[in-house]
Amino acid sequence: MMKESLMVLFRERPISRLLAVEALGALPISALTLPASSPAHSAVPEWVQLLGLMTLLMLYGTALSTWRLIVADRLRPAPKTRQHLRDDRRVRLLVLGGPPAMVILLSVPSAWTAFWFTLTLTTLAGGAASLIRLAAMLSGRSPGKTTIDHPGHATTCPAHLTTDRPS
């Protein structure tokens, strides 16, 4: 199984750029803001909210850029149609859901520390999941799937259905 370089992955699958921004943005910012957003405080500091808004805006800009690349890629025939449709659906959800999420989050009071703490933990989990997906893309396979090489073609199937048989 051949490992892909990050630049080749960015070129072939634009969604990987979004995963990299999610992972590299969400993990450090969540780790930085988690102590300040704990329910033990009476209110969440404004810098935590502004840092979260900045992260959401950065993710939204990356989603718009990625969506543009995916839409432009439709002009060429794509061998992995199902994969491209999933990528397009994910980016479209982020692009269409970003502005309402920003409006809603701007209206949440800083005294709701349990909400902000839960949101920070969710962001941390999402960043970790994005990092895992990016690592799986770099290793050349999807998480939970195994590629079986047959003479003339390769098949991807769930890992629990594969067996190690000599060919």
C-alpha positions in Angstrom: 0.0 0.0 0.0 1.5 3.3 -1.1 1.5 6.2 1.3 0.5 9.6 -0.1 2.3 12.9 0.5 0.3 15.7 2.0 0.7 18.0 -1.0 -0.6 15.2 -3.4 -3.5 14.6 -1.1 -4.3 18.3 -1.0 -4.4 18.3 -4.8 -6.3 15.1 -5.3 -8.9 15.5 -2.5 -9.6 19.1 -1.6 -11.5 18.0 1.5 -8.2 17.1 3.1 -7.3 20.8 3.3 -10.5 21.3 5.4 -9.6 18.4 7.6 -6.1 19.8 8.2 -7.5 23.2 9.1 -10.1 21.6 11.4 -7.5 19.5 13.2 -4.7 22.0 13.4 -7.0 24.8 14.4 -9.4 23.0 16.8 -7.0 21.0 18.8 -4.6 23.8 20.1 -7.4 26.4 20.5 -9.6 23.9 22.4 -6.6 23.0 24.7 -6.0 26.7 25.3 -9.6 27.6 26.0 -10.7 24.5 27.9 -9.4 25.7 31.4 -11.0 29.2 30.9 -14.4 27.8 29.8 -14.8 25.3 32.7 -18.1 25.3 34.6 -16.1 26.3 37.7 -15.9 29.9 36.4 -18.9 32.3 36.7 -18.5 33.5 33.1 -16.4 32.7 30.0 -13.9 35.4 29.2 -14.5 37.4 26.0 -11.1 36.3 24.6 -12.3 32.7 24.6 -15.4 33.6 22.7 -13.5 35.7 20.2 -10.9 33.0 19.7 -13.7 30.5 19.0 -15.4 32.9 16.6 -12.0 33.4 14.8 -11.6 29.7 14.5 -15.1 29.3 13.1 -14.5 32.1 10.6 -11.2 30.4 9.5 -13.0 27.1 9.1 -15.8 28.8 7.1 -13.3 30.5 4.8 -11.5 27.1 4.2 -14.9 25.5 3.6 -15.7 28.1 0.9 -12.3 27.6 -0.8 -12.7 23.8 -0.6 -16.2 24.0 -2.1 -14.9 26.1 -5.0 -12.2 23.4 -5.7 -14.8 20.6 -5.5 -17.2 22.4 -7.8 -14.5 23.1 -10.3 -13.4 19.4 -10.1 -16.8 18.4 -11.4 -15.9 19.6 -14.8 -13.5 16.6 -15.1 -14.7 13.0 -14.9 -13.9 11.7 -11.4 -13.2 8.0 -10.9 -14.2 8.1 -7.2 -17.7 9.5 -7.6 -19.1 8.3 -4.2 -16.1 9.8 -2.4 -16.5 13.1 -4.2 -20.2 13.2 -3.4 -19.5 12.6 0.3 -16.8 15.3 0.3 -19.2 17.7 -1.5 -22.0 17.0 1.0 -19.7 17.6 4.0 -18.4 20.9 2.6 -21.9 22.1 1.6 -23.1 21.4 5.2 -20.3 23.5 6.6 -20.8 26.3 4.1 -24.6 26.5 4.6 -24.4 25.9 8.4 -21.6 28.3 9.1 -23.4 31.6 9.1 -26.4 30.4 11.2 -24.0 28.8 13.7 -22.1 32.1 14.0 -25.3 34.1 14.6 -26.5 31.6 17.3 -23.1 31.5 19.0 -22.9 35.3 19.2 -26.2 35.4 21.0 -25.3 32.9 23.7 -24.4 34.7 27.0 -21.0 34.2 28.6 -22.6 33.1 31.8 -23.6 29.7 30.2 -20.3 28.1 31.2 -21.7 24.5 30.9 -22.7 25.2 27.3 -19.3 26.8 26.4 -17.4 23.9 28.2 -19.4 21.3 26.3 -18.9 23.2 23.0 -15.1 23.3 23.7 -15.1 19.5 24.4 -17.0 18.9 21.2 -14.6 21.0 19.3 -11.7 19.1 20.8 -13.3 15.8 19.8 -14.1 17.1 16.3 -10.5 18.2 15.8 -9.2 14.8 17.0 -11.6 13.0 14.5 -10.4 15.3 11.7 -6.7 14.4 12.6 -7.6 10.7 12.5 -9.3 11.0 9.1 -6.4 13.0 7.7 -3.9 10.4 9.0 -6.1 7.6 7.4 -6.1 9.5 4.1 -2.3 9.8 4.2 -1.9 6.1 4.9 -4.0 5.5 1.8 -7.1 4.0 3.3 -10.3 5.0 5.0 -10.7 4.3 8.7 -12.4 0.9 9.3 -11.8 -0.2 5.7 -9.2 -2.5 4.1 -8.1 -2.6 0.5 -7.9 -6.0 -1.1 -5.8 -6.3 -4.2 -7.1 -8.8 -6.8 -5.4 -9.3 -10.1 -6.6 -6.5 -12.3 -8.5 -4.4 -9.7 -8.6 -3.4 -6.1 -11.7 -3.7 -3.8 -12.4 -1.7 -0.6 -14.5 -3.5 1.9 -15.2 -3.3 5.7 -12.2 -4.6 7.7 -14.4 -7.2 9.6 -15.2 -8.9 6.2 -11.6 -9.4 5.2 -9.5 -12.5 5.8 -5.9 -13.0 5.3 -5.7 -15.7 2.6 -2.7 -16.4 0.6 -3.2 -15.7 -3.1 
